[in-house]
Every structure is written in structure tokens, then in C-alpha cells.
Amino acid sequence: MMIKKNSTAAKEILTAELSIPEKLVSVVDAFRPDKENRSSLMFWKEKENIIMHDKICKKIVGVAVPILAEIVKEV
């Protein structure tokens, strides 16, 4: 699924030679859908799919927050 792929990309940013603000922005950006997934994203945003949309959002937050916390620990 796209969340796993995005998570892998975000974790790679942790070891990159970037400033902390650049890492934060890059990790958040890593979870943005690419062109392939934008059409399916529009499907999940429809009112009839609100429960699935909520589950996806919670999954992204659950994966992204620990990665962002690692960056904050670097401060």
C-alpha cells in the first residue's frame, strides 16, 4: 500500500544530511500522494467512504508521528 512505501521514504530521510526543518518538511512531504494515487485518493474522500478515509488518516498519523518524533529528538 502507498502508506508503507511512503513510510520507507520518510525513514530514509532520517539519515539524510539535512537540517532539522528540512527533514520535517521532507517527511511530511513523503506522505503526500503521488500522481498515481491521487485519483484513488479522490475516491476515498467521497462522503460515502468517510470511514475508510478516517482509517487511512489514522494509519498515516500512526506511522508519521514516530518518524517525526525521531527528528525532534535530534534537537
C-alpha positions, 0 to 999 in steps of 0.5 A: 500500500502507498502508506508503507512505501511512503513510510520507507521514504520518510525513514530514509530521510532520517539519515539524510544530511539535512537540517532539522526543518528540512527533514520535517518538511521532507517527511511530511512531504513523503506522505503526500500522494503521488500522481498515481494515487491521487485519483484513488485518493479522490475516491476515498474522500467521497462522503460515502467512504468517510470511514475508510478515509478516517482509517487511512488518516489514522494509519498515516498519523500512526506511522508519521508521528514516530518518524517525526518524533525521531527528528525532534529528538535530534534537537 
